[in-house]
Amino acid sequence: MSETIDISENTISPPHPLKESWNYFSENKGALAGFWLIVVAILVAISADLIAPHSPFDQYRDAVLQPPFWMDGGSTEFLLGTDDVGRDILSRLIHGARLSLFVGVIVVTLSLAAGILLGITSGYFGGFYETVVMRLMDIMLALPSLLLAMAIVAILGPSLRNAILAIAVVILPHYVRLTRASAISEKNKDYVTASRVTGAGPLRMMFVVLLPNCMAPLIVQATLGFSSAILDAAALGFLGLGAQPPTPEWGAMLANALQFVQRAWWVVTFPGLAILFTVLAFNLAGDGLRDALDPKMKR
């Protein structure tokens, strides 16, 4: 007499891809710390008007270069002290977080969109068009990124808008090359051939069939691009080519405070630490995301 064995209860369903990626990501303690730092920075940026103790533009002339509250002469009214014209440093740092994250979002969005368009079309069509696009990207990569950004801003004029455009142009080649390489590696696979046989047109082949399978490395590059955008924006602001005073931007705060570095260390230290921890958080999260999305790194 034959027996029927029910194996449905012993069947283990595979975890959801997002849950699996999160499990791998959370195993990296550095990446997890970076992720939570980013969450805190986003919350601070969103609620800057609510949590900042003062306006970033108000000047308190009776409290010029006042030290942080734990030092002699400090006050709990200005927890991190004031700058050379009496503005609250903590409030300017909080509002500067909003500006820095805004720069990162706009720069990554512009460069990622243009990079995907140029990269996937050059990888799909190839030929003379691909040669022209890639040689142009090679020329841009041959120039120092900050020098190229400075040249673009010098031509367009110093402003935050022009700095954002310059940084987006500087970061663009990385997305173009990465998208093209992913498209070339994918376009000869069986599922692409099957889509072509069924009559899919070029637009559908590029943006519906190929692009979703090229997104994993692009997501990682975009995360790392946030840190590059924030750092480059701070560098341009430091050189006077980015956000103009009295805008509360971390790089501009550093530039304005250089002459007081010996007598009032806090006006330089706190904006520098804000840049350091924000860039470090995005780098750590990007490294963890790369490991979580790379099949070769999974057990």
C-alpha positions as CSV (number, residue, x, y, z in Angstrom):
1,M,0.0,0.0,0.0
2,S,1.5,3.2,-1.1
3,E,1.6,6.2,1.2
4,T,1.3,9.8,0.2
5,I,3.8,12.1,1.9
6,D,2.8,15.7,2.4
7,I,5.9,17.8,2.1
8,S,4.1,21.2,2.0
9,E,4.7,21.8,5.7
10,N,8.5,21.1,5.3
11,T,8.9,23.4,2.3
12,I,10.7,26.6,3.2
13,S,9.8,29.6,1.1
14,P,12.7,31.8,0.1
15,P,12.9,35.2,1.9
16,H,11.7,38.4,0.1
17,P,14.6,40.0,-1.8
18,L,14.3,43.2,0.2
19,K,14.3,41.4,3.5
20,E,17.3,39.3,2.4
21,S,19.2,42.4,1.3
22,W,18.3,44.2,4.6
23,N,19.6,41.1,6.6
24,Y,22.9,41.3,4.8
25,F,23.1,45.1,5.1
26,S,22.3,45.0,8.9
27,E,25.1,42.5,9.4
28,N,27.6,45.3,8.5
29,K,27.7,47.3,11.7
30,G,29.5,50.2,10.1
31,A,26.9,50.4,7.3
32,L,24.1,50.2,9.9
33,A,25.6,53.1,11.9
34,G,25.9,55.1,8.6
35,F,22.3,54.4,7.8
36,W,21.1,55.7,11.2
37,L,23.2,58.8,10.9
38,I,21.6,59.5,7.5
39,V,18.2,59.0,9.0
40,V,19.0,61.4,11.8
41,A,20.4,64.0,9.3
42,I,17.2,63.7,7.2
43,L,15.0,64.2,10.3
44,V,17.1,67.2,11.3
45,A,16.8,68.7,7.8
46,I,13.1,68.2,7.6
47,S,12.4,69.7,11.1
48,A,15.1,72.4,11.0
49,D,12.5,75.2,11.5
50,L,11.2,73.5,14.6
51,I,14.3,72.3,16.4
52,A,16.7,75.2,15.6
53,P,16.9,77.4,18.7
54,H,17.4,80.6,16.6
55,S,17.1,81.8,13.1
56,P,20.3,81.1,11.1
57,F,20.4,84.8,10.0
58,D,19.8,86.6,13.3
59,Q,22.8,88.4,14.6
60,Y,23.3,88.9,18.4
61,R,25.9,91.7,18.6
62,D,26.3,91.3,22.3
63,A,27.4,87.6,21.9
64,V,30.0,87.8,19.1
65,L,32.3,84.8,19.1
66,Q,30.8,83.4,22.3
67,P,32.2,80.0,23.1
68,P,30.1,76.8,23.6
69,F,28.1,76.4,26.8
70,W,30.7,74.2,28.6
71,M,33.5,76.7,28.3
72,D,34.1,79.8,30.3
73,G,32.0,82.6,29.0
74,G,29.6,80.2,27.3
75,S,25.8,80.2,27.6
76,T,23.1,77.7,27.3
77,E,21.3,80.1,24.9
78,F,24.0,79.3,22.3
79,L,24.9,75.7,22.9
80,L,27.7,75.5,20.3
81,G,28.7,79.2,20.5
82,T,28.3,82.0,18.0
83,D,30.3,83.2,14.9
84,D,32.1,86.5,14.2
85,V,28.8,88.4,13.7
86,G,26.9,86.8,16.6
87,R,24.9,84.1,14.7
88,D,24.1,80.9,16.5
89,I,26.3,78.1,15.1
90,L,24.0,75.3,16.1
91,S,21.1,76.8,14.2
92,R,23.2,77.4,11.1
93,L,24.5,73.8,11.2
94,I,20.9,72.5,11.4
95,H,19.7,74.6,8.5
96,G,23.0,73.7,6.7
97,A,22.0,70.0,6.9
98,R,18.8,70.8,4.9
99,L,20.9,72.6,2.3
100,S,23.5,69.9,2.0
101,L,21.0,67.1,1.6
102,F,19.1,69.2,-0.9
103,V,22.3,69.6,-2.9
104,G,22.9,65.8,-2.7
105,V,19.4,64.9,-3.9
106,I,19.4,67.4,-6.8
107,V,23.0,66.5,-8.0
108,V,22.4,62.7,-7.8
109,T,19.0,63.0,-9.6
110,L,20.4,65.1,-12.4
111,S,23.6,63.1,-12.9
112,L,21.8,59.7,-12.5
113,A,19.1,60.6,-15.0
114,A,21.5,61.9,-17.6
115,G,24.0,59.1,-16.9
116,I,21.3,56.4,-17.4
117,L,20.1,58.0,-20.7
118,L,23.6,58.3,-22.2
119,G,24.9,55.0,-20.8
120,I,22.1,52.7,-21.8
121,T,21.7,54.2,-25.2
122,S,25.5,54.0,-25.9
123,G,25.6,50.4,-24.6
124,Y,22.6,49.3,-26.6
125,F,23.3,51.0,-29.9
126,G,27.1,50.9,-29.8
127,G,29.0,52.0,-32.9
128,F,30.0,55.6,-33.6
129,Y,27.6,57.0,-31.1
130,E,29.1,54.9,-28.3
131,T,32.6,56.0,-29.2
132,V,31.7,59.7,-29.1
133,V,29.9,59.4,-25.8
134,M,32.7,57.4,-24.1
135,R,35.6,59.5,-25.4
136,L,33.8,62.6,-24.1
137,M,33.4,60.9,-20.7
138,D,37.1,59.9,-20.8
139,I,38.1,63.5,-21.4
140,M,36.0,64.6,-18.4
141,L,37.5,62.0,-16.2
142,A,41.0,63.0,-17.2
143,L,40.4,66.4,-15.6
144,P,40.5,66.8,-11.8
145,S,36.9,66.9,-10.7
146,L,37.2,69.9,-8.4
147,L,39.1,71.8,-11.0
148,L,36.5,71.1,-13.6
149,A,33.7,72.1,-11.3
150,M,35.5,75.3,-10.5
151,A,35.9,76.1,-14.2
152,I,32.2,75.6,-14.8
153,V,31.2,77.8,-11.9
154,A,33.7,80.4,-12.9
155,I,32.1,80.5,-16.4
156,L,28.5,80.5,-15.2
157,G,29.1,82.7,-12.1
158,P,29.3,81.8,-8.4
159,S,26.0,80.7,-7.0
160,L,24.5,77.6,-5.4
161,R,22.5,76.7,-8.5
162,N,25.6,76.9,-10.7
163,A,27.5,74.9,-8.2
164,I,24.9,72.1,-8.3
165,L,25.0,72.1,-12.1
166,A,28.8,71.9,-12.0
167,I,28.9,69.0,-9.5
168,A,26.3,67.1,-11.5
169,V,28.4,67.4,-14.7
170,V,31.5,66.3,-12.8
171,I,29.8,63.2,-11.4
172,L,28.1,62.3,-14.7
173,P,30.8,60.1,-16.3
174,H,30.7,57.6,-13.4
175,Y,27.0,56.9,-14.1
176,V,27.5,56.8,-17.8
177,R,30.3,54.3,-17.7
178,L,28.6,52.1,-15.1
179,T,25.3,52.0,-17.0
180,R,27.0,51.2,-20.3
181,A,29.0,48.4,-18.8
182,S,25.9,46.9,-17.2
183,A,23.9,47.2,-20.4
184,I,26.6,45.5,-22.5
185,S,26.9,42.6,-20.0
186,E,23.1,42.1,-20.1
187,K,22.1,42.7,-23.7
188,N,23.3,39.3,-25.0
189,K,21.5,37.2,-22.3
190,D,18.7,34.9,-23.2
191,Y,15.9,37.0,-21.7
192,V,16.9,40.0,-23.8
193,T,17.0,37.8,-26.9
194,A,13.6,36.5,-26.1
195,S,12.2,40.0,-25.7
196,R,13.7,41.0,-29.0
197,V,12.2,38.0,-30.8
198,T,8.7,38.9,-29.4
199,G,9.0,42.2,-31.1
200,A,10.0,44.6,-28.4
201,G,11.2,48.0,-29.7
202,P,14.4,49.8,-28.8
203,L,12.8,51.9,-26.1
204,R,11.2,49.0,-24.5
205,M,14.4,47.0,-24.7
206,M,16.4,49.7,-23.1
207,F,14.1,51.0,-20.4
208,V,11.9,48.1,-19.6
209,V,14.0,45.0,-20.2
210,L,17.6,46.1,-19.7
211,L,17.4,49.0,-17.2
212,P,15.8,47.1,-14.2
213,N,18.6,44.6,-14.3
214,C,21.3,47.3,-14.3
215,M,19.9,49.2,-11.3
216,A,21.7,47.4,-8.5
217,P,25.2,49.0,-9.1
218,L,23.6,52.3,-10.0
219,I,21.8,52.4,-6.6
220,V,25.1,51.8,-4.9
221,Q,26.9,54.5,-7.0
222,A,24.1,57.0,-6.3
223,T,24.5,56.4,-2.5
224,L,28.2,57.1,-2.8
225,G,27.4,60.0,-5.1
226,F,25.6,61.7,-2.2
227,S,28.8,62.0,-0.2
228,S,30.8,63.2,-3.3
229,A,28.1,65.9,-4.0
230,I,28.1,67.1,-0.4
231,L,31.9,67.2,-0.2
232,D,32.2,69.0,-3.6
233,A,29.5,71.5,-2.6
234,A,31.3,72.2,0.6
235,A,34.6,72.7,-1.3
236,L,33.0,75.1,-3.7
237,G,31.4,77.0,-0.9
238,F,34.7,77.1,0.9
239,L,36.3,78.7,-2.2
240,G,33.5,81.2,-2.5
241,L,32.1,79.6,-5.7
242,G,29.1,77.9,-4.1
243,A,26.4,79.2,-1.7
244,Q,27.0,82.9,-1.0
245,P,26.8,84.5,2.4
246,P,24.7,84.7,4.5
247,T,23.4,81.3,3.3
248,P,24.0,78.7,6.1
249,E,26.1,76.3,4.1
250,W,28.8,74.2,5.8
251,G,31.6,75.0,3.4
252,A,30.8,78.7,3.4
253,M,30.8,78.6,7.2
254,L,34.3,77.2,7.1
255,A,35.6,79.8,4.7
256,N,34.1,82.7,6.7
257,A,35.6,81.3,10.0
258,L,39.2,80.7,8.9
259,Q,40.5,84.0,10.2
260,F,39.2,83.1,13.7
261,V,40.6,79.5,13.9
262,Q,43.2,80.3,16.6
263,R,41.0,82.4,18.9
264,A,37.7,80.7,18.3
265,W,38.2,77.1,17.3
266,W,34.5,76.2,17.5
267,V,33.5,78.3,14.4
268,V,35.7,75.9,12.3
269,T,35.4,72.7,14.2
270,F,31.7,72.1,14.2
271,P,31.0,72.8,10.5
272,G,34.0,70.5,9.7
273,L,32.6,67.8,11.9
274,A,29.2,68.1,10.3
275,I,30.8,67.6,6.8
276,L,33.0,64.7,8.1
277,F,30.2,62.7,9.7
278,T,27.7,63.2,6.9
279,V,30.1,62.1,4.2
280,L,31.3,59.2,6.4
281,A,27.7,58.1,6.9
282,F,27.0,58.0,3.2
283,N,30.2,56.2,2.4
284,L,29.6,53.5,5.1
285,A,26.0,53.0,3.9
286,G,27.1,52.8,0.3
287,D,29.7,50.2,1.1
288,G,27.1,48.1,3.0
289,L,24.6,48.5,0.2
290,R,27.2,47.3,-2.3
291,D,27.9,44.2,-0.3
292,A,24.2,43.6,0.3
293,L,23.3,43.8,-3.4
294,D,26.3,41.9,-4.8
295,P,25.4,38.3,-5.2
296,K,29.1,37.3,-5.0
297,M,29.2,38.6,-1.4
298,K,26.2,36.5,-0.3
299,R,26.6,33.1,1.4
